[in-house]
């Protein structure tokens, strides 16, 4: 069996804390969809004065009476291989005559390190993300079929050489084509995977979470481009600290090994997005190129800009199914986008910052209202939700319309900020997402005046 950890797995093996050679004791490594990996440690209380206490070290990890905590790094090993558990945190304990301690590792590396360290800083880290394939538009596989006597002849060419790379914020980034396949001469050929990946490299080394933070900007960009929920699908690292170990004990050059991060491992098994939702991204990697990707990462490194992006990204990624918190998070996002665009640090009313987003992104929907009116409407609805002493509460259609339109406004901030051709912005505003957002207002006869007050003009296109 392979060295991996999947939902429902129960691996019984041994634990080493690196203090001396050999295991400390046995342990059980489990995995569940919600919490990820968990190490179960069953231990006993040694008798006072015992000359060879068996559980002396283990019991100190779960005392709960002082600052004792489990080692930052542990090794778990069984017949399937060795797993390095890093950034270990207490997950609770069942005390009594036969105590059971629980440890929640934040990072799992499915390989043995050269040395025990409290923190591992690695050179290369790569991830696969939903939507990256259509965004990149790489074509690593081509085939040609021609007729021949007695049938057809098909030639398959595999060339995963396409890539875009750039430098930003201390990391070297690359989005690269990828192909994995298996075959047997004269018998079979199977394509295992063709998902491109984003890779970050730091020559001085960075923790897996530092690498993930560097890549988060790419996922945020994809989320805004597609306007749909996207998941991290896999992580791998490569570093000389985790070489390829041979049966003889010799170490060869490192290769990429699987990694689980506590914050993203749940996403690996999310349902895949519908193919149609990822078929036509509003912006592609070729539109941005290395310069555009570098500019986006550098923008995202600005804390003010990141705080504008993240609330909207989390709404799109399913942070809540309720319209009220969605609207409030989107209003926060637009407020911060406008603050960033003004760039002078001055405090302004929320509607003024939202109006700035509409003006700079050249967004105009006269069938709904003026730019000022739309900005005021979003701000007013946010205040109606936020303050319980306000008598007015938005109706469902009004609230839904404001949510859908706010998503479009946030997503449209990309085009001028990244210096993209106006044809892309116009194409996005003709997309189904943008048209459907406006249609909520039109179908229900909703308009807003310049003060953001709802004005009912009668439904359009509805059967009486």
N, C-alpha and C positions, 0 to 999 in steps of 0.2 A: 504494500500500500504506500501511496505517496505521502510525503511530509507536508500535510495541510491540516486545516481545522475548519470544518463546515458545520452548519446547524445540526444539532443532534449528536455530534461526535463526542465520545467519551474516551480520552486517552489516559491510560494508567501507566505511570512511569516513575522516574526519579528526579529529584531536585538537587541542584548544586548552587551554592552561593559564592563560590570562588575563593573562599577563605583558605581552603586546603583542597587537595585532590580528593576526588570521590564524591558521592552524593551525600547530602545532609540526611535525607530520608525520602520516602515515597510521596507521590502526590498525584492528583487527578486534574487533567486539563480538559475543560468543557467549553462549549460555545452555544450561545442562544442568540436569536435574531435581535432582541432588544438590547441586551447588555454586552454582547460580544464575548470575548474570552474571559474565563474565570479559572483560577488555580485553586483547587481545594486541598487544604493541608490538614490531615488528621494527625494530632499529636497527643501526647500524654504528659502529665505533670510528674517530673522526676522526684523521687524521694529525697528529703533533705539529707545531706551528707553522702549522697551517692557518689562513689569515686569515679564512675564512668557514666555520667548522665547522657541519656540518648537524645533527649529533646531540649537540651539546654539552649541551643541557638534558636530553634524553631519557636519555642514558647515565648521568647522575648519579642517576636514580631506581632503578637496579639495580646499584649498585656493591658492596653487601654488605660493604664494608670499613670503613664508618663509619656514622654515624646518618642517612645520606641515605635518603629515602623519597619516594614519588610525591606530587605535590600533593594536598592534601586535597580539592580540587574540580577536576574536568576536564569539558570539554564534548566530547561526541562528536556529529558531525553527518554525515549522508549524505542521500540523496535522499528518505528517509522522514521526516526530521525531526531534531530536536536532542534529545539526552538529557543530562541533568545527572548526573554521577557524583560522589557525595559520600562522605566518610569512606573514602578509598581506601587499601587495604592491599596489601602485596606478596603475590603468589600464587606466587612462585618465578620462575626464569629458566632458560633453556637457553643456556649461554655457548658460547664458541668463536669461530670466524671470523665467524659470522653470528648474533649473539645475538638471543634472543627473550625479552622480559620479559612477565610476567603480573601484572595488577592485579585485585584483587577489591574492587569497590565495595560498601559496606554499604548504600547507599541509591541507588536509581535514580529520578530524577524525569523524566517524559517531557514536558518543556517546557524552554524557554530562560529563564534568570533575567535580571533586569535588570542585576545586578552579580555579579561573582565574590566569593564569600565562603568562608571555610574551614568555616563552619557555617551552616546555614539554620534559622532559627527561624520557624515558620509559625503562622498564626492558627488555621486549621481543618483537621481531619484526621478522615476517616470510614472505617469498615471494615464489611464484611459478614462474618458469622460463621454457621456452621452452627447451626441450631436457633433462631436469633433470630426467624424468621418465626412459628413456632408459639407461641413464648414471648410475643411481642408481641401476637399475635392481631388485628392490624390487618386491616381490610377496605377497601382502597383502591379496589377495583373491584366494581361491582354491575351486574347486567343484568336486564332484564325482557323476557320474550317473550310476546306476545299474538297470538292468531289474527286474521287479516284476510282479506279476499277475495283469493283467489289464493295464500295462503301464510301466512307468519308475519312479524311485525315485532319485531325485537329492538333494544332501546335499551340501550346501554352507558354507564354513568356512571363517570368516573374522577375520584377526589377523594382524593389522597394527603395529607390534612391532619392525620391522627391523629399524635400524638406524646406522649411523656412526657419531661420535662426536669427537671434538678436541678443544684445547685451543690455541688461537693465538692473539697477538696484543691487549690484554685487553678484548677480547670477547670469550664467549663460543659458539662454532658453533655446529650445529647438522643438518644433512640431514636425514629426518625421513619419513617413510611410512605413508600413510594417506588414510582413506576411509570415505566417507560420503554416507549414504543410507537412504531410507525411506521404510516403509513397513507396512502392516496391516495383522495381523494374519489371515491366511486362505484365504486372498484375493489377496495381491499384494506384490511385492518386486521390488524396483528400485534402481540401483546404481547411485548415483548423481555425485560422483567424486572420483577418485583414484590417483590424482596427488600428488607425494611427494613434500616436501617443504624444503627450507633451512631456518633455524632459528638462529638468533644471540641473545645472552643474555648478558646483562651488569648489574651486581648487583647494581652498583652505578647510573645507568640510563644513557641513551644516547639519543640524539635527533633522530627522524626518519631518518633524512638525514645522521647522523653519522652511524646508523645501515645500511642504504643503501650503504654507502661508504664501510663499512666492508664486505658487501655481493657482492660488485661489482667484487671482485676478482673471485668469483665462476662463475659469468656470463661470465667473460673474459675467464676463463678456458674452459667452455663449448663451447664458440664461436670458440676458437682455435681447440678444439677437433673435432667439427662437420664441421667447415668451411662453415657455413651457417648462415643466419640472424636469430637471436633469440630475443625474447621479454620477458620483465617482464610482467607476466600475472595478478598478484594480490599482494597486500600487506596487512598485518594485524598487529596490535599491541596488547599487553596485559600488563596492568600495574594497580596498585591499584588506580591510579589517575582517571582511567576510569572503575569504577566498573559496575556490573550489577544492574541497578536501578529497583526497584519494583514499582508497582503502588502506594503503600503506601508511597513511598519516601525513604524506607530503601535501603541500599546498600549491595549487596552480593559480594562474591568473583569475581574478574574480569574474563572475558573471552575475547577471541580474537575478535576485532572489525575491520571493514574495514577501510582502509586508502587510500587516493589518494595523490600522490606526483606529483607536477606540471611537474617535469622532466621526469616522466615515464608513466603517466596516458594515454598518447596517444598510447603507445605500447600495452595496454591491449586489444585493438581492432584491432591490426594488423592481417592480414590473418595468419592462422596457417601454419607452415612449412609443406611441403609434408611429409607424413609418411615415405617414402623411404629415405629421407635425414637424418632422425633421427634414422633409424633402427639399424645401426651398428656403434656406436662410436668407434674411434680408441683407446680410453682409457676408461675404466670403473671405477666406484667408487671402486669396489673390487680390481682392480689393484693398486690403490693408497692407500686405507685404511686411517686410521686416520693420520698416519705419513706423507703420501704423501700429503694429503690435508693441514695439518699444514705447511709443507714445502712450498707448493705453496702460501698460504696466507702470510707467512713470506717473501717469495721472492717478492711478489707483494707489500708489505709494503715498500720495498726499492724504493725510488723515481726514481732512474735510471732505475730500472727494469720496473716499472709501465709505464714510458715514452717510453720504448721499446715496451711494449705490446699494449698500447692503440691505436696508429695509425693503426696497423694491424687489431685490433678488430673492429674499426670503419669502415674500408674498407669492411671487411667481412659483417658487419651489415648494409651495404648499405648507407654509408655516401655520396657517389657519384656514378653515373653510368658511368662517363667518365673515360677512361683508363688512361689519363695523370695524373690527381690528384691521382688516385689509385696507380700508379707506384711510384710517388713521396712520398706518405705516407708510402708505403711499404718499400721503400729505407731508409726512416728515421727510420722506425722500425728496420730494419736489421742493420743499422749503430749503433743504440743504443744497440741492443742486443750484437753486437760484442764488443762495448765499455764496456758493463757490463762484458762480458766474460773475456776480457783482465784484468780488475780489477785493473789496475795501474794508472788510471786517465789520461794517456797520450793521447795527440791528435794524431790521425792517419787519413790517407786518408780513405774515405768511403769504397773503395774497399778492403782495408786491414781488416776493421771490418766485412764486409760481408764475406770475405774469412774465417775469424775466425769462423763465424757461420757454414759455410760448413764443416770445418775441425772438429770442436768439436762435431757436430751432425752427423758426418760420412756420409755426403751426397756426392754422386759422380755420375755424369751423363756424361760419356765419349762420348756418342752419341751426346751431345750438345757441350761439351768443357771441359777443365780442370777446377778445382775449381777456380784457379786464373782468368781464362778467363771468367767464369760465373760471378764472383764477379765484374770484370772490366766491363763487359757488362751492368750489372744492374746500376753500378755507372755512366757509360758513358751515358746511356739513360737518367738517372736522370739529368745529367748536360746538355744534349742536350735540354731537356724540360725546364730547369730552366733558361738558358742563351739565350736570343733572338739574341745575336751577333754570336752564333755558327751557321754555315751554315747547318749542318746536322740535319734533323728531322726524328725520327724513323718512319718506315712504320707501318701500322696497325698490320700486322701479327707479326712483331718483337716486337711491343709494347704489344700486347696481350700475346704473349709467355712469355715475361718478367714479366708481371703482374701475370699470372697463376703460373709460377715457383716461384716467390717471395712469393706468399701465401703459397706454399708447404714448402719452406725453413723456413718461420716464424713458421708455425704449427709444423714443425719437431724439433723445439728447445725444446719442452717439454720433450722429452724422456730422454736425458742424464741429463738435469737439475734436473729432478725429480727422477733420479735413477731408471727408469723403465726398465724391461727386454728388451733385444735387439730384442726379437721376436715381440714385439709390434711395434718397429720402422720399422722392416722389413715388417710387415703386413701393416703398414700405407703406405710404399713406393710401395706396390703392389696394393693399393686401386685405385679405378677408378679416384679419384681426382688427385693423383700423376701421374698415367699413362697418363691421358688426358693432363696434363700440359706439360709433355715431348713430347707427340704426336704432339702438335702444332709445335714444332721445327722440328720434324722428317718428318711430312707430307709435310711441306713447304720447306724442304731441307735447313734448317737454322742451321749453326754451328757458333761458335765463336772461334777465336784464343786466344792466351794467353794475348793479349792486349785488349780483349773484343770487337774486331772488327768483324762485321758480315761477315761470309764466306758462300756464297751460293754454295751448292753442288748438287742442283737439287732436285725436289720434289720426295718423296717416296710414292709409293702405290696410285698415283693419275692417273686417266684415262687421256690419251692424247687427 
